[in-house]
């Protein structure tokens, strides 16, 4: 079955579950667009027709069009083993240069005042440490180093790892959250059938006791246990990204901020404010986990000057 072949190929390369869902979605859309023909009976011209349909009829963003292409290239090259597959002659929709939305310090203070509970701690960490929303909800207990004021990001975008700064002013809230997580953890230990937290890359088979160890538990654990749909195991997952995003959007409205901001604006604000305080562009690149400094240079639209040392902008 084609779907199983795609999944097996994706998982053999340790792609994220989000990438797996995205690729499967666009491959399904491609097949439906061509009246359920099997991809083996199609090729470059059918892919080009589908991409044109997305740009012209569906009016999707250039990034969305390229994501669909990535999924189809993966299908033909990696799954169907068509090494000569190419759409190099296709003209894509031009990707506009989009400047990041940055919140001022006064706006951030107002938003933080409108938040409470887990979303507030998550928001302060996203701004104070430059985390993405998926990175903050996936933090595990052993990722926090209170003595060195640092966070280990193990499951970042592209499966890259990095160490970023931890704001000293967020420590009381973080310790309180850990107390909450430990309460749930101790409760889970007494529940029959609880198999421990999810571990990636078959780590649970390599370290059988790790899923039940405190250090591997999520910092922002969910309130309720649930059945893992893939393994069928009883687990306690982390809080959903959407719950944090919804709370942040509500706080923006309550603060009267009209900017088209999102949780990711906290990461943009972290980088911009570090540069304003004199941090070196290479240092900011390392903090954000960018593989190319050109990605980081977009923040120099705010300020262009060097500096040394990293102190979280949350500790102003």
C-alpha angles and dihedrals in degrees: 000000000000095000092055091047090053093048094047091050093048094048093046087062092047095239116170122264089245091057090047092054092045095050093047091049095053093043089053091049090050092052093047092049089058095049096263096302115162112253090234088070093051136060147166096332093053091048091050091050091051093049090049089050090053093050099041108029101025095034092214122175118266090248091055091050091052091048089055089050092050089054093050094045088052090050095052101036102035105026104030093031097229098155092177094057111128140157094182092133094057116107111223127207109270114259110229119223104250120198116217121253108243126192121215121237092254091050090050091051090052093049093048089052089055093053129076140177122006096348090056094052090046092050093049090050092048090054097034095048105022095245128163115235092251090051095052096048090048095054113128127207095254091052090075121085108188095179096053094033093233141127126215111218104201103165104041130146111308089013089280120154128215144157119238135180124274119215113236092214091063094055097093092053091044093051090049090052090050090053088054092048091049090053090056091043093054089048091051091053089064096048115100112234096022105139099187134250124326115266123194130230097025091294089142090064092046093045105026095181096047098087090061095045120105095232093062096052121109116259091215098042123177119258094236134044118239142184114263103236092214102044100022089228125142107245144154108236128196123269114281120263090226093059090057092044093050092049091050092050090050090050091051091055092046089052091051093238112157098187115116089248130157138174088283089062087071089062090046090050091049092056095042094048091048089055090047089055091053104263116158116252091237091053091051089048090056092046092052094042095235114165091206123045089214088072090056094046091073087080091063087082083086102042138353113199136107133239145154137245131035122246115165112255086227088070095063 
